[in-house]
Amino acid sequence: MLDIDLDAVAANWRRLAALTAPAECAAVVKADAYGLGAGPVVRALAAAGCRSFYVALPDEGRAVRAAVGTGPAIGVLAGYLSDARQIYQTSDLTPVLNTPLQIDGWAAGGGGRAAFVHVDSGINRLGLGPEQWQALVTGGDLGFPLAGVLSHLACADEPDHPLNRAQLAAFRGALARLPAGTRASFANSSGIFLGGDFHFGQVRPGAALYGVNPTPGRPNPMRPAVRLRGRILQVRHIDRGQAVGYGATYIAPSARKVATVAVGYADGLHRAASNRGSVLCQSHEAPIIGRVSMDMITIDVSDIPDHAARPDLWVDVIGPHRDVDAVAADCGTIGYEVLTALGRRYRRRYRGGTHDGAAGG
Ligand SMILES: *Cc1c(COP(=O)(O)O)cnc(C)c1O
């Protein structure tokens, strides 16, 4: 069972908006709002006052437009994909143009509508490089209105990394070639916490809206937005020397009490948590023993009273006492990957926002 707290998402957005005002606070809702469900999330954010959204791909943009209606801006980070040309028009999407080819394509096929341009300030992933930028600013009319200029940070979650300041200087240098007042957008979630120099006219948080800690190593300033629970299906006692799970990777060092829980890697609990992670049974911590399988995990409940670890009870896999970052650490990954891997199988319940009640099956 996956509970998604839309009030927490909205509160996180308001908090970041207050922290960054007078900059505009957009919301990145790519990958189905990081796995939480783009429709309910964008409706909750729009109700909270968010007027700009970003997605990765045009099809995601179409879904967000359907959820949010006309009005808010929707930026497409992949830029202009000419085979999806119709979607930009019909769903009123604003591409973030990343290459000279995309810029020329939009000038020809964008119907005169505005677009962002992405300048790469040092991540070397997406956006115009220095020579391409130089050619653009000296090249005269773009052929369409410029909605703004974006750049993206590589190391924002490491505040002392020298690349942060180097990228800031490079981005400022690029903007200096444009008319004053051109809208600029730089900071992702962690970038917001690097300070006001990084905010410019618009910030673009994603992960922090969904409860991932934007300041790793420091207390999480965001509210948790997801709770993933699984039901105990069976409890058994095993003797010393007996194996548990696929591959017999766990051998009981002594007599143990083992509970089998209906959550597996198909639900987003990474297989890397095998013999490493833990869950909470009525607030008692229970280590995962053996392999995480597709539909199930096995946990050691030897030290937990029978009444707190019996069939039909729910255990917390991700929740208020075991946040998404802690689960990610168990799996050797980051909260972003844990959220986007959340499966489709279980019941999703949305709380708060404009979408009270159950959804999905
Ligand atoms: C994903 C993404 C963001 C949001 O990043 P978070 O770290 O999730 O806040 C912002 N900008 C760009 C270009 C992105 O790709």
The ligand as an SDF file (V2000), in Angstrom:
LIG
                    3D

 15 15  0  0  0  0  0  0  0  0999 V2000
   15.5280   16.8050  -12.9090 C   0  0  0  0  0  0  0  0  0  0  0  0
   15.9150   18.2040  -13.1460 C   0  0  0  0  0  0  0  0  0  0  0  0
   15.6460   19.1960  -12.1910 C   0  0  0  0  0  0  0  0  0  0  0  0
   15.1140   18.8750  -10.8130 C   0  0  0  0  0  0  0  0  0  0  0  0
   16.1820   18.3660  -10.0480 O   0  0  0  0  0  0  0  0  0  0  0  0
   16.0070   17.9340   -8.5070 P   0  0  0  0  0  0  0  0  0  0  0  0
   17.3840   17.6110   -8.0880 O   0  0  0  0  0  0  0  0  0  0  0  0
   15.0930   16.7640   -8.4990 O   0  0  0  0  0  0  0  0  0  0  0  0
   15.4380   19.0960   -7.7830 O   0  0  0  0  0  0  0  0  0  0  0  0
   15.9020   20.5170  -12.5230 C   0  0  0  0  0  0  0  0  0  0  0  0
   16.4240   20.8320  -13.7270 N   0  0  0  0  0  0  0  0  0  0  0  0
   16.7380   19.9040  -14.6560 C   0  0  0  0  0  0  0  0  0  0  0  0
   17.3360   20.3320  -15.9500 C   0  0  0  0  0  0  0  0  0  0  0  0
   16.5110   18.5570  -14.4010 C   0  0  0  0  0  0  0  0  0  0  0  0
   16.8420   17.6390  -15.3160 O   0  0  0  0  0  0  0  0  0  0  0  0
  1  2  1  0
  2  3  1  0
  2 14  2  0
  3  4  1  0
  3 10  2  0
  4  5  1  0
  5  6  1  0
  6  7  2  0
  6  8  1  0
  6  9  1  0
 10 11  1  0
 11 12  2  0
 12 13  1  0
 12 14  1  0
 14 15  1  0
M  END
$$$$
